[in-house]
Amino acid sequence: MHSNNICLREHLAADRTENAVSRACNRRSLSLTSLRLLLRHWHQNWRTRRQLAQLDSHQLKDIGVSIGDAQQEADKPFWRD
C-alpha cells in the first residue's frame, strides 16, 4: 500500500509539471499573439498617418478633417493611439 502512495504522488507531481508546462506554453502563445496584434496595430497607425499627411486640403475637407487636426494626427508616433 505504501508503494502505491509513492507511485500516486509521483504521478500527481508529473501531472502538475505537465500542466505547468502546458500553461507556460499557452502564455507564450498568447504573448506571441498579443505581440503580433500590437505590431499589426502599430503598422496600421504608421500607414494611415502617412496617408493622412499626404492628403491635400480639398481631400481633407471631403472627409471632414481640418488641416490642423490632420497634421496633429500625422505627427503622432506610430505607437501612440
PDB file of N, CA, C and O in Angstrom, chain B, residues numbered from 101:
ATOM      1  N   MET B 101       0.826  -1.186   0.000  1.00  0.00           N
ATOM      2  CA  MET B 101       0.000   0.000   0.000  1.00  0.00           C
ATOM      3  C   MET B 101       0.878   1.260   0.000  1.00  0.00           C
ATOM      4  O   MET B 101       0.583   2.241  -0.683  1.00  0.00           O
ATOM      5  N   HIS B 102       1.930   1.209   0.760  1.00  0.00           N
ATOM      6  CA  HIS B 102       2.830   2.352   0.841  1.00  0.00           C
ATOM      7  C   HIS B 102       3.424   2.673  -0.525  1.00  0.00           C
ATOM      8  O   HIS B 102       3.529   3.849  -0.875  1.00  0.00           O
ATOM      9  N   SER B 103       3.815   1.671  -1.308  1.00  0.00           N
ATOM     10  CA  SER B 103       4.403   1.911  -2.619  1.00  0.00           C
ATOM     11  C   SER B 103       3.376   2.505  -3.585  1.00  0.00           C
ATOM     12  O   SER B 103       3.737   3.251  -4.496  1.00  0.00           O
ATOM     13  N   ASN B 104       2.092   2.173  -3.386  1.00  0.00           N
ATOM     14  CA  ASN B 104       1.046   2.772  -4.231  1.00  0.00           C
ATOM     15  C   ASN B 104       0.927   4.264  -3.965  1.00  0.00           C
ATOM     16  O   ASN B 104       0.715   5.046  -4.891  1.00  0.00           O
ATOM     17  N   ASN B 105       1.064   4.667  -2.695  1.00  0.00           N
ATOM     18  CA  ASN B 105       1.008   6.086  -2.361  1.00  0.00           C
ATOM     19  C   ASN B 105       2.158   6.848  -3.007  1.00  0.00           C
ATOM     20  O   ASN B 105       1.968   7.958  -3.504  1.00  0.00           O
ATOM     21  N   ILE B 106       3.344   6.261  -3.003  1.00  0.00           N
ATOM     22  CA  ILE B 106       4.504   6.901  -3.619  1.00  0.00           C
ATOM     23  C   ILE B 106       4.278   7.026  -5.126  1.00  0.00           C
ATOM     24  O   ILE B 106       4.556   8.067  -5.722  1.00  0.00           O
ATOM     25  N   CYS B 107       3.767   5.945  -5.733  1.00  0.00           N
ATOM     26  CA  CYS B 107       3.509   5.966  -7.168  1.00  0.00           C
ATOM     27  C   CYS B 107       2.461   7.031  -7.502  1.00  0.00           C
ATOM     28  O   CYS B 107       2.599   7.752  -8.490  1.00  0.00           O
ATOM     29  N   LEU B 108       1.430   7.126  -6.687  1.00  0.00           N
ATOM     30  CA  LEU B 108       0.388   8.125  -6.903  1.00  0.00           C
ATOM     31  C   LEU B 108       0.954   9.533  -6.760  1.00  0.00           C
ATOM     32  O   LEU B 108       0.639  10.416  -7.558  1.00  0.00           O
ATOM     33  N   ARG B 109       1.795   9.743  -5.739  1.00  0.00           N
ATOM     34  CA  ARG B 109       2.422  11.059  -5.562  1.00  0.00           C
ATOM     35  C   ARG B 109       3.289  11.424  -6.766  1.00  0.00           C
ATOM     36  O   ARG B 109       3.251  12.558  -7.244  1.00  0.00           O
ATOM     37  N   GLU B 110       4.067  10.462  -7.249  1.00  0.00           N
ATOM     38  CA  GLU B 110       4.920  10.712  -8.408  1.00  0.00           C
ATOM     39  C   GLU B 110       4.068  11.045  -9.627  1.00  0.00           C
ATOM     40  O   GLU B 110       4.406  11.940 -10.402  1.00  0.00           O
ATOM     41  N   HIS B 111       2.966  10.323  -9.794  1.00  0.00           N
ATOM     42  CA  HIS B 111       2.075  10.586 -10.923  1.00  0.00           C
ATOM     43  C   HIS B 111       1.476  11.990 -10.816  1.00  0.00           C
ATOM     44  O   HIS B 111       1.426  12.728 -11.800  1.00  0.00           O
ATOM     45  N   LEU B 112       1.024  12.349  -9.617  1.00  0.00           N
ATOM     46  CA  LEU B 112       0.441  13.679  -9.429  1.00  0.00           C
ATOM     47  C   LEU B 112       1.481  14.772  -9.650  1.00  0.00           C
ATOM     48  O   LEU B 112       1.177  15.809 -10.239  1.00  0.00           O
ATOM     49  N   ALA B 113       2.698  14.544  -9.183  1.00  0.00           N
ATOM     50  CA  ALA B 113       3.766  15.530  -9.374  1.00  0.00           C
ATOM     51  C   ALA B 113       4.075  15.686 -10.861  1.00  0.00           C
ATOM     52  O   ALA B 113       4.262  16.802 -11.346  1.00  0.00           O
ATOM     53  N   ALA B 114       4.129  14.570 -11.582  1.00  0.00           N
ATOM     54  CA  ALA B 114       4.386  14.632 -13.023  1.00  0.00           C
ATOM     55  C   ALA B 114       3.239  15.343 -13.729  1.00  0.00           C
ATOM     56  O   ALA B 114       3.466  16.125 -14.652  1.00  0.00           O
ATOM     57  N   ASP B 115       2.015  15.079 -13.302  1.00  0.00           N
ATOM     58  CA  ASP B 115       0.843  15.718 -13.899  1.00  0.00           C
ATOM     59  C   ASP B 115       0.884  17.226 -13.660  1.00  0.00           C
ATOM     60  O   ASP B 115       0.591  18.003 -14.569  1.00  0.00           O
ATOM     61  N   ARG B 116       1.247  17.648 -12.444  1.00  0.00           N
ATOM     62  CA  ARG B 116       1.350  19.079 -12.149  1.00  0.00           C
ATOM     63  C   ARG B 116       2.430  19.734 -13.004  1.00  0.00           C
ATOM     64  O   ARG B 116       2.255  20.850 -13.493  1.00  0.00           O
ATOM     65  N   THR B 117       3.546  19.029 -13.179  1.00  0.00           N
ATOM     66  CA  THR B 117       4.624  19.560 -14.017  1.00  0.00           C
ATOM     67  C   THR B 117       4.156  19.700 -15.452  1.00  0.00           C
ATOM     68  O   THR B 117       4.428  20.709 -16.103  1.00  0.00           O
ATOM     69  N   GLU B 118       3.453  18.691 -15.947  1.00  0.00           N
ATOM     70  CA  GLU B 118       2.936  18.746 -17.315  1.00  0.00           C
ATOM     71  C   GLU B 118       1.942  19.899 -17.466  1.00  0.00           C
ATOM     72  O   GLU B 118       1.961  20.606 -18.474  1.00  0.00           O
ATOM     73  N   ASN B 119       1.079  20.089 -16.476  1.00  0.00           N
ATOM     74  CA  ASN B 119       0.129  21.201 -16.520  1.00  0.00           C
ATOM     75  C   ASN B 119       0.852  22.545 -16.484  1.00  0.00           C
ATOM     76  O   ASN B 119       0.464  23.485 -17.177  1.00  0.00           O
ATOM     77  N   ALA B 120       1.895  22.630 -15.680  1.00  0.00           N
ATOM     78  CA  ALA B 120       2.659  23.871 -15.602  1.00  0.00           C
ATOM     79  C   ALA B 120       3.319  24.175 -16.942  1.00  0.00           C
ATOM     80  O   ALA B 120       3.339  25.323 -17.385  1.00  0.00           O
ATOM     81  N   VAL B 121       3.858  23.144 -17.582  1.00  0.00           N
ATOM     82  CA  VAL B 121       4.481  23.326 -18.894  1.00  0.00           C
ATOM     83  C   VAL B 121       3.427  23.747 -19.912  1.00  0.00           C
ATOM     84  O   VAL B 121       3.667  24.627 -20.738  1.00  0.00           O
ATOM     85  N   SER B 122       2.266  23.115 -19.847  1.00  0.00           N
ATOM     86  CA  SER B 122       1.178  23.450 -20.764  1.00  0.00           C
ATOM     87  C   SER B 122       0.728  24.892 -20.574  1.00  0.00           C
ATOM     88  O   SER B 122       0.506  25.608 -21.550  1.00  0.00           O
ATOM     89  N   ARG B 123       0.592  25.324 -19.312  1.00  0.00           N
ATOM     90  CA  ARG B 123       0.190  26.709 -19.042  1.00  0.00           C
ATOM     91  C   ARG B 123       1.246  27.684 -19.532  1.00  0.00           C
ATOM     92  O   ARG B 123       0.912  28.736 -20.078  1.00  0.00           O
ATOM     93  N   ALA B 124       2.508  27.351 -19.346  1.00  0.00           N
ATOM     94  CA  ALA B 124       3.587  28.227 -19.809  1.00  0.00           C
ATOM     95  C   ALA B 124       3.564  28.336 -21.331  1.00  0.00           C
ATOM     96  O   ALA B 124       3.757  29.421 -21.879  1.00  0.00           O
ATOM     97  N   CYS B 125       3.332  27.231 -22.004  1.00  0.00           N
ATOM     98  CA  CYS B 125       3.244  27.262 -23.470  1.00  0.00           C
ATOM     99  C   CYS B 125       2.057  28.102 -23.908  1.00  0.00           C
ATOM    100  O   CYS B 125       2.163  28.854 -24.877  1.00  0.00           O
ATOM    101  N   ASN B 126       0.936  27.991 -23.224  1.00  0.00           N
ATOM    102  CA  ASN B 126      -0.237  28.793 -23.563  1.00  0.00           C
ATOM    103  C   ASN B 126       0.046  30.275 -23.360  1.00  0.00           C
ATOM    104  O   ASN B 126      -0.339  31.096 -24.193  1.00  0.00           O
ATOM    105  N   ARG B 127       0.716  30.630 -22.259  1.00  0.00           N
ATOM    106  CA  ARG B 127       1.066  32.034 -22.012  1.00  0.00           C
ATOM    107  C   ARG B 127       1.999  32.544 -23.096  1.00  0.00           C
ATOM    108  O   ARG B 127       1.854  33.672 -23.569  1.00  0.00           O
ATOM    109  N   ARG B 128       2.953  31.717 -23.487  1.00  0.00           N
ATOM    110  CA  ARG B 128       3.891  32.130 -24.532  1.00  0.00           C
ATOM    111  C   ARG B 128       3.142  32.337 -25.837  1.00  0.00           C
ATOM    112  O   ARG B 128       3.396  33.298 -26.563  1.00  0.00           O
ATOM    113  N   SER B 129       2.222  31.434 -26.132  1.00  0.00           N
ATOM    114  CA  SER B 129       1.432  31.561 -27.348  1.00  0.00           C
ATOM    115  C   SER B 129       0.594  32.833 -27.304  1.00  0.00           C
ATOM    116  O   SER B 129       0.493  33.550 -28.300  1.00  0.00           O
ATOM    117  N   LEU B 130      -0.008  33.112 -26.146  1.00  0.00           N
ATOM    118  CA  LEU B 130      -0.775  34.340 -26.006  1.00  0.00           C
ATOM    119  C   LEU B 130       0.121  35.557 -26.160  1.00  0.00           C
ATOM    120  O   LEU B 130      -0.275  36.552 -26.766  1.00  0.00           O
ATOM    121  N   SER B 131       1.308  35.481 -25.624  1.00  0.00           N
ATOM    122  CA  SER B 131       2.237  36.595 -25.732  1.00  0.00           C
ATOM    123  C   SER B 131       2.626  36.842 -27.180  1.00  0.00           C
ATOM    124  O   SER B 131       2.698  37.989 -27.621  1.00  0.00           O
ATOM    125  N   LEU B 132       2.878  35.767 -27.921  1.00  0.00           N
ATOM    126  CA  LEU B 132       3.226  35.918 -29.327  1.00  0.00           C
ATOM    127  C   LEU B 132       2.050  36.465 -30.126  1.00  0.00           C
ATOM    128  O   LEU B 132       2.224  37.293 -31.020  1.00  0.00           O
ATOM    129  N   THR B 133       0.862  35.995 -29.797  1.00  0.00           N
ATOM    130  CA  THR B 133      -0.342  36.505 -30.459  1.00  0.00           C
ATOM    131  C   THR B 133      -0.534  37.970 -30.138  1.00  0.00           C
ATOM    132  O   THR B 133      -0.834  38.764 -31.030  1.00  0.00           O
ATOM    133  N   SER B 134      -0.368  38.344 -28.882  1.00  0.00           N
ATOM    134  CA  SER B 134      -0.506  39.737 -28.479  1.00  0.00           C
ATOM    135  C   SER B 134       0.531  40.613 -29.170  1.00  0.00           C
ATOM    136  O   SER B 134       0.222  41.718 -29.617  1.00  0.00           O
ATOM    137  N   LEU B 135       1.742  40.121 -29.255  1.00  0.00           N
ATOM    138  CA  LEU B 135       2.804  40.871 -29.914  1.00  0.00           C
ATOM    139  C   LEU B 135       2.481  41.061 -31.391  1.00  0.00           C
ATOM    140  O   LEU B 135       2.663  42.148 -31.940  1.00  0.00           O
ATOM    141  N   ARG B 136       2.004  40.003 -32.025  1.00  0.00           N
ATOM    142  CA  ARG B 136       1.646  40.094 -33.446  1.00  0.00           C
ATOM    143  C   ARG B 136       0.543  41.129 -33.656  1.00  0.00           C
ATOM    144  O   ARG B 136       0.611  41.924 -34.593  1.00  0.00           O
ATOM    145  N   LEU B 137      -0.469  41.123 -32.793  1.00  0.00           N
ATOM    146  CA  LEU B 137      -1.562  42.093 -32.900  1.00  0.00           C
ATOM    147  C   LEU B 137      -1.070  43.518 -32.663  1.00  0.00           C
ATOM    148  O   LEU B 137      -1.493  44.449 -33.348  1.00  0.00           O
ATOM    149  N   LEU B 138      -0.181  43.680 -31.696  1.00  0.00           N
ATOM    150  CA  LEU B 138       0.373  45.003 -31.413  1.00  0.00           C
ATOM    151  C   LEU B 138       1.170  45.528 -32.607  1.00  0.00           C
ATOM    152  O   LEU B 138       1.039  46.694 -32.980  1.00  0.00           O
ATOM    153  N   LEU B 139       1.990  44.674 -33.200  1.00  0.00           N
ATOM    154  CA  LEU B 139       2.776  45.085 -34.364  1.00  0.00           C
ATOM    155  C   LEU B 139       1.872  45.440 -35.540  1.00  0.00           C
ATOM    156  O   LEU B 139       2.137  46.394 -36.271  1.00  0.00           O
ATOM    157  N   ARG B 140       0.810  44.671 -35.716  1.00  0.00           N
ATOM    158  CA  ARG B 140      -0.145  44.967 -36.790  1.00  0.00           C
ATOM    159  C   ARG B 140      -0.818  46.319 -36.551  1.00  0.00           C
ATOM    160  O   ARG B 140      -0.998  47.108 -37.478  1.00  0.00           O
ATOM    161  N   HIS B 141      -1.185  46.572 -35.295  1.00  0.00           N
ATOM    162  CA  HIS B 141      -1.817  47.846 -34.936  1.00  0.00           C
ATOM    163  C   HIS B 141      -0.857  49.014 -35.186  1.00  0.00           C
ATOM    164  O   HIS B 141      -1.253  50.034 -35.751  1.00  0.00           O
ATOM    165  N   TRP B 142       0.396  48.866 -34.768  1.00  0.00           N
ATOM    166  CA  TRP B 142       1.384  49.909 -34.980  1.00  0.00           C
ATOM    167  C   TRP B 142       1.608  50.170 -36.469  1.00  0.00           C
ATOM    168  O   TRP B 142       1.740  51.319 -36.889  1.00  0.00           O
ATOM    169  N   HIS B 143       1.650  49.109 -37.259  1.00  0.00           N
ATOM    170  CA  HIS B 143       1.846  49.273 -38.697  1.00  0.00           C
ATOM    171  C   HIS B 143       0.660  50.016 -39.312  1.00  0.00           C
ATOM    172  O   HIS B 143       0.841  50.873 -40.176  1.00  0.00           O
ATOM    173  N   GLN B 144      -0.538  49.690 -38.871  1.00  0.00           N
ATOM    174  CA  GLN B 144      -1.716  50.395 -39.367  1.00  0.00           C
ATOM    175  C   GLN B 144      -1.663  51.872 -38.987  1.00  0.00           C
ATOM    176  O   GLN B 144      -1.980  52.732 -39.809  1.00  0.00           O
ATOM    177  N   ASN B 145      -1.267  52.176 -37.750  1.00  0.00           N
ATOM    178  CA  ASN B 145      -1.116  53.574 -37.341  1.00  0.00           C
ATOM    179  C   ASN B 145      -0.124  54.302 -38.248  1.00  0.00           C
ATOM    180  O   ASN B 145      -0.405  55.399 -38.732  1.00  0.00           O
ATOM    181  N   TRP B 146       1.024  53.692 -38.472  1.00  0.00           N
ATOM    182  CA  TRP B 146       2.061  54.305 -39.295  1.00  0.00           C
ATOM    183  C   TRP B 146       1.545  54.553 -40.709  1.00  0.00           C
ATOM    184  O   TRP B 146       1.711  55.641 -41.260  1.00  0.00           O
ATOM    185  N   ARG B 147       0.913  53.520 -41.296  1.00  0.00           N
ATOM    186  CA  ARG B 147       0.444  53.611 -42.680  1.00  0.00           C
ATOM    187  C   ARG B 147      -0.656  54.661 -42.845  1.00  0.00           C
ATOM    188  O   ARG B 147      -0.601  55.479 -43.764  1.00  0.00           O
ATOM    189  N   THR B 148      -1.656  54.641 -41.958  1.00  0.00           N
ATOM    190  CA  THR B 148      -2.773  55.577 -42.105  1.00  0.00           C
ATOM    191  C   THR B 148      -2.351  57.011 -41.813  1.00  0.00           C
ATOM    192  O   THR B 148      -2.858  57.938 -42.444  1.00  0.00           O
ATOM    193  N   ARG B 149      -1.444  57.213 -40.881  1.00  0.00           N
ATOM    194  CA  ARG B 149      -0.964  58.568 -40.592  1.00  0.00           C
ATOM    195  C   ARG B 149      -0.131  59.108 -41.746  1.00  0.00           C
ATOM    196  O   ARG B 149      -0.181  60.297 -42.060  1.00  0.00           O
ATOM    197  N   ARG B 150       0.631  58.227 -42.368  1.00  0.00           N
ATOM    198  CA  ARG B 150       1.410  58.641 -43.536  1.00  0.00           C
ATOM    199  C   ARG B 150       0.471  59.037 -44.681  1.00  0.00           C
ATOM    200  O   ARG B 150       0.690  60.037 -45.365  1.00  0.00           O
ATOM    201  N   GLN B 151      -0.580  58.227 -44.874  1.00  0.00           N
ATOM    202  CA  GLN B 151      -1.555  58.544 -45.922  1.00  0.00           C
ATOM    203  C   GLN B 151      -2.297  59.842 -45.613  1.00  0.00           C
ATOM    204  O   GLN B 151      -2.542  60.645 -46.514  1.00  0.00           O
ATOM    205  N   LEU B 152      -2.652  60.051 -44.359  1.00  0.00           N
ATOM    206  CA  LEU B 152      -3.336  61.275 -43.958  1.00  0.00           C
ATOM    207  C   LEU B 152      -2.472  62.500 -44.243  1.00  0.00           C
ATOM    208  O   LEU B 152      -2.972  63.530 -44.696  1.00  0.00           O
ATOM    209  N   ALA B 153      -1.183  62.382 -43.978  1.00  0.00           N
ATOM    210  CA  ALA B 153      -0.263  63.505 -44.206  1.00  0.00           C
ATOM    211  C   ALA B 153      -0.147  63.860 -45.686  1.00  0.00           C
ATOM    212  O   ALA B 153       0.235  64.980 -46.026  1.00  0.00           O
ATOM    213  N   GLN B 154      -0.471  62.926 -46.559  1.00  0.00           N
ATOM    214  CA  GLN B 154      -0.348  63.170 -47.997  1.00  0.00           C
ATOM    215  C   GLN B 154      -1.606  63.773 -48.622  1.00  0.00           C
ATOM    216  O   GLN B 154      -1.592  64.156 -49.791  1.00  0.00           O
ATOM    217  N   LEU B 155      -2.696  63.860 -47.851  1.00  0.00           N
ATOM    218  CA  LEU B 155      -3.937  64.408 -48.401  1.00  0.00           C
ATOM    219  C   LEU B 155      -3.829  65.927 -48.521  1.00  0.00           C
ATOM    220  O   LEU B 155      -3.238  66.593 -47.672  1.00  0.00           O
ATOM    221  N   ASP B 156      -4.413  66.457 -49.595  1.00  0.00           N
ATOM    222  CA  ASP B 156      -4.417  67.911 -49.751  1.00  0.00           C
ATOM    223  C   ASP B 156      -5.646  68.500 -49.043  1.00  0.00           C
ATOM    224  O   ASP B 156      -6.487  67.762 -48.531  1.00  0.00           O
ATOM    225  N   SER B 157      -5.739  69.820 -49.021  1.00  0.00           N
ATOM    226  CA  SER B 157      -6.803  70.492 -48.266  1.00  0.00           C
ATOM    227  C   SER B 157      -8.202  70.121 -48.771  1.00  0.00           C
ATOM    228  O   SER B 157      -9.137  70.016 -47.977  1.00  0.00           O
ATOM    229  N   HIS B 158      -8.350  69.921 -50.086  1.00  0.00           N
ATOM    230  CA  HIS B 158      -9.663  69.550 -50.630  1.00  0.00           C
ATOM    231  C   HIS B 158     -10.066  68.146 -50.174  1.00  0.00           C
ATOM    232  O   HIS B 158     -11.227  67.903 -49.844  1.00  0.00           O
ATOM    233  N   GLN B 159      -9.114  67.238 -50.160  1.00  0.00           N
ATOM    234  CA  GLN B 159      -9.392  65.872 -49.715  1.00  0.00           C
ATOM    235  C   GLN B 159      -9.723  65.852 -48.221  1.00  0.00           C
ATOM    236  O   GLN B 159     -10.629  65.138 -47.790  1.00  0.00           O
ATOM    237  N   LEU B 160      -8.997  66.628 -47.448  1.00  0.00           N
ATOM    238  CA  LEU B 160      -9.274  66.703 -46.009  1.00  0.00           C
ATOM    239  C   LEU B 160     -10.667  67.276 -45.764  1.00  0.00           C
ATOM    240  O   LEU B 160     -11.395  66.807 -44.890  1.00  0.00           O
ATOM    241  N   LYS B 161     -11.030  68.296 -46.546  1.00  0.00           N
ATOM    242  CA  LYS B 161     -12.354  68.891 -46.406  1.00  0.00           C
ATOM    243  C   LYS B 161     -13.437  67.866 -46.741  1.00  0.00           C
ATOM    244  O   LYS B 161     -14.477  67.831 -46.083  1.00  0.00           O
ATOM    245  N   ASP B 162     -13.204  67.036 -47.754  1.00  0.00           N
ATOM    246  CA  ASP B 162     -14.157  65.995 -48.144  1.00  0.00           C
ATOM    247  C   ASP B 162     -14.412  64.996 -47.005  1.00  0.00           C
ATOM    248  O   ASP B 162     -15.531  64.507 -46.847  1.00  0.00           O
ATOM    249  N   ILE B 163     -13.394  64.701 -46.228  1.00  0.00           N
ATOM    250  CA  ILE B 163     -13.580  63.729 -45.134  1.00  0.00           C
ATOM    251  C   ILE B 163     -13.871  64.411 -43.798  1.00  0.00           C
ATOM    252  O   ILE B 163     -14.014  63.748 -42.771  1.00  0.00           O
ATOM    253  N   GLY B 164     -13.958  65.738 -43.822  1.00  0.00           N
ATOM    254  CA  GLY B 164     -14.344  66.473 -42.619  1.00  0.00           C
ATOM    255  C   GLY B 164     -13.259  66.615 -41.579  1.00  0.00           C
ATOM    256  O   GLY B 164     -13.541  66.660 -40.382  1.00  0.00           O
ATOM    257  N   VAL B 165     -12.010  66.687 -42.032  1.00  0.00           N
ATOM    258  CA  VAL B 165     -10.874  66.829 -41.114  1.00  0.00           C
ATOM    259  C   VAL B 165     -10.159  68.135 -41.436  1.00  0.00           C
ATOM    260  O   VAL B 165      -9.873  68.428 -42.597  1.00  0.00           O
ATOM    261  N   SER B 166      -9.875  68.911 -40.404  1.00  0.00           N
ATOM    262  CA  SER B 166      -9.153  70.162 -40.630  1.00  0.00           C
ATOM    263  C   SER B 166      -7.676  69.876 -40.888  1.00  0.00           C
ATOM    264  O   SER B 166      -7.161  68.809 -40.554  1.00  0.00           O
ATOM    265  N   ILE B 167      -7.016  70.851 -41.488  1.00  0.00           N
ATOM    266  CA  ILE B 167      -5.583  70.710 -41.768  1.00  0.00           C
ATOM    267  C   ILE B 167      -4.803  70.555 -40.456  1.00  0.00           C
ATOM    268  O   ILE B 167      -3.882  69.744 -40.364  1.00  0.00           O
ATOM    269  N   GLY B 168      -5.180  71.334 -39.459  1.00  0.00           N
ATOM    270  CA  GLY B 168      -4.506  71.259 -38.158  1.00  0.00           C
ATOM    271  C   GLY B 168      -4.686  69.904 -37.487  1.00  0.00           C
ATOM    272  O   GLY B 168      -3.735  69.339 -36.947  1.00  0.00           O
ATOM    273  N   ASP B 169      -5.920  69.383 -37.525  1.00  0.00           N
ATOM    274  CA  ASP B 169      -6.176  68.061 -36.935  1.00  0.00           C
ATOM    275  C   ASP B 169      -5.415  66.975 -37.674  1.00  0.00           C
ATOM    276  O   ASP B 169      -4.862  66.064 -37.058  1.00  0.00           O
ATOM    277  N   ALA B 170      -5.387  67.074 -38.996  1.00  0.00           N
ATOM    278  CA  ALA B 170      -4.663  66.085 -39.800  1.00  0.00           C
ATOM    279  C   ALA B 170      -3.172  66.128 -39.475  1.00  0.00           C
ATOM    280  O   ALA B 170      -2.530  65.088 -39.332  1.00  0.00           O
ATOM    281  N   GLN B 171      -2.634  67.324 -39.361  1.00  0.00           N
ATOM    282  CA  GLN B 171      -1.205  67.465 -39.052  1.00  0.00           C
ATOM    283  C   GLN B 171      -0.892  66.926 -37.661  1.00  0.00           C
ATOM    284  O   GLN B 171       0.117  66.250 -37.457  1.00  0.00           O
ATOM    285  N   GLN B 172      -1.769  67.233 -36.709  1.00  0.00           N
ATOM    286  CA  GLN B 172      -1.565  66.758 -35.340  1.00  0.00           C
ATOM    287  C   GLN B 172      -1.587  65.230 -35.294  1.00  0.00           C
ATOM    288  O   GLN B 172      -0.759  64.615 -34.621  1.00  0.00           O
ATOM    289  N   GLU B 173      -2.519  64.627 -35.997  1.00  0.00           N
ATOM    290  CA  GLU B 173      -2.607  63.160 -36.028  1.00  0.00           C
ATOM    291  C   GLU B 173      -1.406  62.566 -36.758  1.00  0.00           C
ATOM    292  O   GLU B 173      -0.834  61.576 -36.302  1.00  0.00           O
ATOM    293  N   ALA B 174      -1.025  63.151 -37.870  1.00  0.00           N
ATOM    294  CA  ALA B 174       0.099  62.634 -38.662  1.00  0.00           C
ATOM    295  C   ALA B 174       1.425  62.736 -37.908  1.00  0.00           C
ATOM    296  O   ALA B 174       2.339  61.947 -38.145  1.00  0.00           O
ATOM    297  N   ASP B 175       1.526  63.701 -37.008  1.00  0.00           N
ATOM    298  CA  ASP B 175       2.767  63.897 -36.249  1.00  0.00           C
ATOM    299  C   ASP B 175       2.921  62.931 -35.071  1.00  0.00           C
ATOM    300  O   ASP B 175       4.001  62.838 -34.487  1.00  0.00           O
ATOM    301  N   LYS B 176       1.862  62.221 -34.722  1.00  0.00           N
ATOM    302  CA  LYS B 176       1.945  61.282 -33.591  1.00  0.00           C
ATOM    303  C   LYS B 176       2.874  60.114 -33.946  1.00  0.00           C
ATOM    304  O   LYS B 176       2.908  59.669 -35.094  1.00  0.00           O
ATOM    305  N   PRO B 177       3.617  59.629 -32.968  1.00  0.00           N
ATOM    306  CA  PRO B 177       4.417  58.414 -33.220  1.00  0.00           C
ATOM    307  C   PRO B 177       3.475  57.219 -33.429  1.00  0.00           C
ATOM    308  O   PRO B 177       2.356  57.206 -32.916  1.00  0.00           O
ATOM    309  N   PHE B 178       3.929  56.236 -34.173  1.00  0.00           N
ATOM    310  CA  PHE B 178       3.077  55.091 -34.521  1.00  0.00           C
ATOM    311  C   PHE B 178       2.578  54.318 -33.292  1.00  0.00           C
ATOM    312  O   PHE B 178       1.519  53.694 -33.350  1.00  0.00           O
ATOM    313  N   TRP B 179       3.320  54.351 -32.194  1.00  0.00           N
ATOM    314  CA  TRP B 179       2.927  53.561 -31.027  1.00  0.00           C
ATOM    315  C   TRP B 179       1.876  54.264 -30.169  1.00  0.00           C
ATOM    316  O   TRP B 179       1.318  53.654 -29.256  1.00  0.00           O
ATOM    317  N   ARG B 180       1.602  55.523 -30.447  1.00  0.00           N
ATOM    318  CA  ARG B 180       0.631  56.265 -29.643  1.00  0.00           C
ATOM    319  C   ARG B 180      -0.733  56.250 -30.328  1.00  0.00           C
ATOM    320  O   ARG B 180      -0.833  56.472 -31.535  1.00  0.00           O
ATOM    321  N   ASP B 181      -1.779  55.988 -29.548  1.00  0.00           N
ATOM    322  CA  ASP B 181      -3.135  55.991 -30.106  1.00  0.00           C
ATOM    323  C   ASP B 181      -3.738  57.361 -30.085  1.00  0.00           C
ATOM    324  O   ASP B 181      -4.876  57.542 -30.518  1.00  0.00           O
TER     325      ASP B 181
END
